[in-house]
Amino acid sequence: MQAFDMNLPGKRSFFLFALIVLLSGCAAPYPRVSPDFQKEWQHQQYTAQAYLLPSASIAFAERLNLIQQATQTIDITYFSWNGDTLGLMLLNALKEAADRGVIVRIALDDLLVFNEKWLADIDSHENIDIRLFNPFSSRKMGWMGRSIEFSINQQQLDNRLHEKYFNVDQQFLILGGRNIGDEYFGYSQTANFFDLDVLFKGPLITAFANNYQRLWESGLLTPISTLIDVESDGQFKYFKQRYQKTQEKNVAIVEDLATTLATLPVAQYTEVQVIPVFDSLNKLQDSQPYFRSRAEHIIAKELSDAQHAIISTPYIVPTDGEFVVLSQLTSNGADVRLATNSSASNDSLFVPAYYETHRETLLDMGINIVEYKDQAKNSDNFYHADTYYHNKTIVLDSEVSYIGSSNFDPRSDFINIEFGLFVYSEPFALQIQDYLFNDKDELYWRVLRNKSGQVEWHSGDEIHHQNPNYGGWHSLPDWFFRKMNAESEL
């Protein structure tokens, strides 16, 4: 379930979360949306400098670098923050910045936060404030407790904070699809995500800072100190014990990141024009697609005129049974390439069950599909393990690009709080295309029909007539998940 970008070892969590949907009586119907909804919303264009962070390890090391240089403030939002090697390393860097007097604010979604004393311990620092969005009451009963609570309070607990935001001194801003954890930067020995981040400078940061402040003052964030009890002695014993343990256990990761940080390349910025798009917190009351509608109004002309389009999303899920934007593009004669997970590479147990029924529909629409391999060997991964696709971007005619948190699916549209921005620059758009595809044919299956109309998966000389690494044993759980009719929750 994209919904929740579950952390690995998370397929256990996915199955348990199936209980949530099952117990809650499955998905709610799609809300009715006026054709003119948000049509009058006013957007603003900004100048900016954009640097596509070229690898996963550099994306993490750049965060460390910016924290080390910080002098005043650091504001952060993420959907998830793991207590693993990289998660604790980043938190330690933030603590050291706070020791220097830097004010650190962290907003996290609560879905994956249980009784993490290491996290609540850091909050006791006088210069660090950690708050949780839409918190659960259950903290010590694991996923079973969350499932029961969700089944009782689905309407209240369904909305999640899905933004990814990293602002240092109001001077540097990192946006993209990554959360914080080993698997988002190629350092998990179990499975890693292929994703991207962009470092921005310029006046656009003010718009994002204002959006963050609205969230911070909204009353929707609860101090972690009121939810998780820790014995605060000023020594941060819970955090230090866990941090030291992971550092000692993962020396190879620590050394590699130290080398990456020491040899960090100088950022090569591209001058761009950008239009930020923010969700409305009113979504929690009316479930209206603020972000999606605002975004579509902004690029309505580009969508109508596009001759070539790249749509990149981890989860391809229709809204109310229709792929509206894809249909618009193909109806206008655009050549559309869709990059997404293969059924085997998907980190959700739910989405492939539905995608298996949509793949042929997309092919019939004329969509050129490439699916990420479940064992793709991405060159910037420190460990090569199972792989998952997590990039969220759009490129239209190599001129307009999207960077942000939305997955362009029903959950992003109607339930999660999202944001992003459109980048107007041909050089930058070409950088995105290069990052996704150049010299990376071995990462993807090209999905097409043969002369007999049967679906095939191609990679070089390799051809599969059956879905690669997605065996018949998936049939029963896929049937079960489809019976749950949970597509609007995905």
Salt bridges, closest charged atoms under 4 A:
ASP5 OD2 - HIS162 NE2 2.76
ASP5 OD2 - LYS164 NZ 3.72
ASP5 OD2 - HIS390 NE2 3.36
ASP75 OD1 - ARG105 NE 2.95
ASP99 OD2 - LYS95 NZ 3.13
ASP99 OD1 - HIS125 NE2 2.70
ASP109 OD2 - ARG160 NE 2.97
ASP110 OD1 - ARG139 NH2 2.53
ASP110 OD2 - ARG146 NH2 3.70
ASP129 OD2 - ARG131 NH2 3.08
ASP158 OD1 - ARG411 NH2 2.53
ASP195 OD2 - HIS390 ND1 2.47
ASP197 OD2 - ARG63 NH1 3.04
ASP197 OD2 - ARG178 NH1 2.94
GLU231 OE1 - LYS237 NZ 3.46
ASP279 OD2 - LYS283 NZ 2.61
GLU296 OE2 - ARG292 NE 2.46
ASP305 OD2 - LYS301 NZ 2.72
ASP335 OD2 - HIS308 ND1 3.80
GLU356 OE2 - ARG359 NH2 3.06
GLU360 OE1 - ARG449 NH2 3.32
ASP364 OD1 - ARG449 NH2 2.80
GLU371 OE2 - ARG359 NE 2.81
ASP413 OD2 - ARG292 NH1 2.80
GLU418 OE1 - HIS162 ND1 2.95
GLU456 OE1 - HIS458 NE2 2.81
GLU456 OE2 - HIS465 ND1 3.14
GLU462 OE2 - HIS464 NE2 2.78
GLU487 OE2 - HIS358 NE2 2.64
GLU489 OE1 - ARG411 NH2 2.64
